[in-house]
Amino acid sequence: MKNINKILIAFVALLAVSCTVDDVEERPVIEAATAPVLLTPKGDFSIVLSKATENDIATTLVWNDAAYTGLTTVVNYSIEVAKVGTKFATPAVVGTTTSRFKSITVSELNSALINGGFTPREENSVEIRIKSTVGGTGSVAQFSNAFTIKVTPYRTPLASSLWLVGAATPGGWSWDNDAETEFPLVLGKTDVYSVSLMLKNGEAFRIFLGNNFTSNGNWDASRNFPFYSTAGFTITPQLVNANDGDSNFRYTGPTAVRVLKIDSTAKTITLN
């Protein structure tokens, strides 16, 4: 009886192995057939991204489907962007889908560009394409044609930053289109702020504690010249009270790129 059981077990095991081998041998091989074709956006597309419109649609990509031979399966698409001339050596992924189109928000596009090393607040030439894959990570990838579009991303600001607004600063008295100047903490510090910016002679500016990233800015939380002078700060002679009704700072030095620094522990405001 024991011998019969052993024979049955061996037979079942052999049958199972045989079926598995047959399944592998007969399984259709999936191979690349036709690459996707990107239709839009084309090379004439350009956009200036803004934090104030981060939830809006920046663009909608449309492409022709990729084709694969073998077993019918779902095709996955990734939208890739890269710097012009890099041949997509290190692409950034904007989004993924299984459809042949995808709408991308301002925030999604901006994040991909910033993470991909593109320069904020400047127009960048961006190559964009579609990558298709099927199955697991080992599947054959196919790539669409690429278009070069123009995109101006916005900064991804730090929550701890102060902000400079005023005629003395590059953005003037405006919060529109990322015009305000971010005034960040020095890395590793909790009380020292520093920024390099172009300051305009004879003009004023004000320091703001926050930024709600709308065209109205954050006018309710700000600091003027008397706030710091009353608190005992030593202020560079090139910054004086503007006496303009709001007692803003007035810059009296030459129009030039300067490094403004506020040290809240040393109680100093300097310009270099």
Secondary structure, 3 states (H helix, E strand, C coil): CHHHHHHHHHHHHHHHHHHHHHHHHHCCCCEEEECCEEEECCCCCEEECCHHHCCCEEEEEEEECCEEECCCCCEEEEEEEEECCCCCCCCEEEEEECCCEEEEEHHHHHHHHHHCCCCCCCCEEEEEEEEEEECCCCCCCEECCCEEEEEECCCCCCCCCEEEEECCCCCECCCHHHCCEEECECCCCCCEEEEEEEECCCCEEEEECCCCCCCCCCCCCEECHHHHHHCCCEECCCEEECCCCCCCEEECCCCEEEEEEEECCCCEEEEC
